[in-house]
Amino acid sequence: MFSGASNMVEGVDRAFAVIFGIAIVFIIGISAFMIYTVIKYRRSKGHEAKQFRGSLKLEILWTIIPLALVMLMFYYGWIGFAPMRKVPPDAMKIVAIGRMWEWEFDYGDGRMSPELVIPVNKPVRIDLKSEDVNHSLFIPAFRVKEDVVPGYNNFLWFTPYYVGEYDILCTEYCGLLHSSMTSKTRVMSQEDFDIWLDQLAEAAAIPVPEGLILLRNTGCLACHSVDGSKLVGPSFKGYWGSERVITENGVETSITADEAYTLKSIYDPNSQVVKGFSPGLMQSYTDVVSEEDALKMIEYLKELAGEI
């Protein structure tokens, strides 16, 4: 019988229990001693606390005991941490891509998924990649968490023990929508996983518009949906050619969502803010999106509206 959702749970939980237990003992012990001292030597009783010095026994005790406790905590921390860097050679490899403010998982050969889907009882190595700022991939149920830093090769691994769904979080503050940078881990049987992977391969074989790829890779879809759902910014569904009520220089006016408006929204997003949305939430993409790429995004928005 397994003790947790992954092979990492037992070591992490044991280290936590030891450190937490030692901390509790010290908190209770020190607090009790303080209360005892305050009561025993209070002025109304006429007692006087005396100073002493040169106690070899006391010096040995307060050196040996803390050292032993620190080494005990180190030992349990080490035996919990060491397995996290020893990846089995047969582990399945997946690349986790973090970008503001979403996770995406690369299974190779163009197979991309917004969720981490893995087979049960199979070791999985996840290589971590950031496309913008620092992130941190955390799957609480599996007790695994590692930083995702641009230009730094990092990884985590684990073996899931139970079929089910588990939350994925980002635990490194990465900007405005940091708290919304969530996903799911879905653990399934090997048979179901093979079917899912085949379906993912079929979906990967369908050509994806370059404009959609650019919108995804620059993080636009973290704030703007393509299905009409309301996120931080207006949805791209029905966007092209629509009439937008905007606030410009403190004055409300109506404007058509055309090429000029779209380019201005990309490079100077806070000059014309759509009614119902807050200013200052979107950064300028002047140094991120070239005009050529912006025009490819516009072509996709036209396609989404059925104009191409």
Helices and strands as residue ranges (DSSP letters): H 9-40, G 43-45, H 56-81, G 82-85, E 92-99, E 102-106, E 112-113, E 116-119, E 124-130, E 135-139, G 140-142, E 144-148, E 154-158, E 164-170, G 178-180, E 183-188, H 190-205, H 210-217, G 220-222, E 243-248, E 251-256, H 259-267, E 273-274, H 291-304
